[in-house]
Amino acid sequence: MTELASFTDRLPLVAILRGIQPDEVLPIGRALVEAGFVILEVPLNSPEPFESIARLAEEFGADILVGAGTMRTTADLDRLVKAGGRLMVTPHGDPALIRAAKAQGLLTLPGIATPTEAFAAIDAGTDGLKLFPAEMIPPRVVKALRAVLPKTMPVFPVGGIEPDSMAAYRAAGADGFGLGSALYKPGMDAEAVAGRARAFVSAWRNG
């Protein structure tokens, strides 16, 4: 079992907390973890993202995989490691950035949309692939990609995923999902996020 699989085998859904504030990250994080989530991502275009990551990492320790999204530079990798994060998520497939992240012991989910990008990321040593944006990668395209990608390489559609759209992607070969605004939007309280989280977990487990 890979280190990423030790989390995705529990629940392969990534909570994307874009726009979250450090002073609200722990109540939201606790609501997600109580619902069953084990992978939490704070995109770097959020207010004080590394502070939020540090708070989550300290709160949950090794039991929960905490990482940063929308990462683009090696300087960001250094800050992520210092904050206690262990997962790098990017909107793009940069082989050099993937290799740099792996050299620092991080898990990686780079964004890809084509076979060329996918295999470049695989050759760079990625742990999984973020199919992004999923709005332009429908299930039939996922099925075609899955036919040529290594069976052991997990793929996670991200972008516009709702509880009722997951089944078609799973049938096409998706291994999990990244969940953004349908799960969390800035200003939502922990109770509202908990309700949405339970809906996604139920859709996955009953799909």
N, C-alpha and C positions, 0 to 999 in steps of 0.2 A: 504494500500500500504506500503510495506517495504521500508526502506531507499535506498536499492540497486535498487529496482524497480522504484524509483523516477528518477533514471538515465537511467536504461535500457529501460524503457518505451519510453524514448526519442530516444535513439539509443543504442542497446545492442552490440556494437562493442568496444573492448578494444584495444587502440593503444599501442603497446609494443615498446618502444623506446630504444632498447638495443644498448649500445655503444654511446649514445648521449653525447655530451659535454655540460657543463653548459652554455657556451657562445653562443650556438646555439639552446638551448632548447626553448626559447621564440618564435623566428620566426617559428620554427617547430610546437610548440604548437598552436600558433595563426592560422597557416594554417589548422591544424586538426580541431580546434574548428569552424573555418569559414566553413569548409566542413560539419559540423554537429556532430563531435565527442564530447562526453561528459565524456569519461573515458580515462585517460591517465596514463600509467604505465611506470616507469623507473626501469628497472632491476638493482639489486645491483652490478652486474658485469659490470657496466658502469663506466666511469670516474667520480668521485665525484658525485655519484648518489643522495645523500641527498641534495647537493647544487642545483641540477637540480629540485628536488622535491620541495624544498623551493621556488625557483623562480616561478615554475608553480603555486603552491598554493597561493603565494602572488598575482600573475597576475590575476588569474581567480576566487579566492575566493570559496564560497560555491556552485557556479553555475556549476562547473566542478569537477568531482571526480578524484583526483590525488592520486596515490599510488605507492608502490614499489613492484617490482617483484623479483623472485629468493631469497626470504627471507627464512632464516633458523634458526635464533636465536632470543631469547627474547631481547637481547641487540639491535638488529636491530629494534625491535618494538619501543623501547624508542626513538631511533633516528628518526624513521619515524614520530612519534607523534610530536616531537620537530620541525621537518621540516614542519609540517602542513599537512602531508599526512593523508588520511582517509581510504585507501584500502591496504590490505595485499594480495599479490599473491605469491604462493609458487609453486615449481616444484613437490612437494610431499605432501602427506597427513599426517601431524603430529598433532594428536588430542591435545596434550599438547600445541603446538604453536597456534593452532586455539583458544583454550580456553583462552590463555594469550592475544591474540589479541582482542578477544571479551571483555575481562575484561578491556581493555584500550579503548573501544568504537570504535574499528576499524571494517570495513567491511572485509570479508574474501572470497577469491577464491583459495582454495587449489587445488593442482594437484592430480588427481586420475585417475586410469586406470582400476580398477576392482570394482565389487559390494562390496567386503569387505572393500576396501579403501573408497568407496563412503559412506557407512553407518557409518563407523567410523567417518568420517568428519561431517556427518549430526548429529550424536549423540553428537559431540563436539560443535555443535551450529553454523556451517558454514552458510553463507548467500547464497552461490552458489558453484558450482563445476566446476573446470577447467579440462576438459577431455584432458589428455596430456600423450604422444604426439599423436596428431590426425592422424599422418601418420600410426600408428598401431591400430587406433580405427576407422575403416571405418563406414559409415552410418548404415550398418546392425547391427553393435555392439551397436551403439548409440540407435537404435530402441529397442534392447533387454534390454539395461540398463534402458531406459525410461519406459519400461513396469513394472519395479519393483520399480523405484525411486518414491518418493512422487511427485505428479503432480505440487506442488507449489515450488519444488526445481529446480532452473534454472541451466542448464548445458551449458557450453561454450567450444566447441572443440577449441584446440590451437595447432598449429604446422603444417606448410605447407598449411594453408588455403589461397585460391585464390578466387577472385570474382566469377569465374565460378564453384567453388566446393561447394559454400555455399548452393545452392538450395537442393542438395541431403541430406545434413546434416539437414537442416530445416525440410524437409519432414519426416526425421527419428525422429525428436523431439528436435533438438538443439534449444536453446533459444537465442543464441547469439554466438559471436566468439571473440577469442583473435587473433590479427593480428600482426605478427612480420615482417620478412624480406621482405615479399611481399608488405608491407606498408612503412617501413622505414629501411634503411641500413645506417650505419655510412658514413658520407661524402655527403649524399644527401642534396640538398638545399630545401628550403621551397616550391619553385614552383613545384619541382618534387614530393615531398610528397603530396602536395595539389592535384595533378592530380591523384595519386594513391588513395588518400582518397576519392575523388569524385567517383571513379570507385567502391570502396567498398560500399559506401553509396548508390549509384544507384542500385547495385546488391541486397543489402538488401531490399531497399524500393520497388523494382520492382520484387522481387523474389516470 
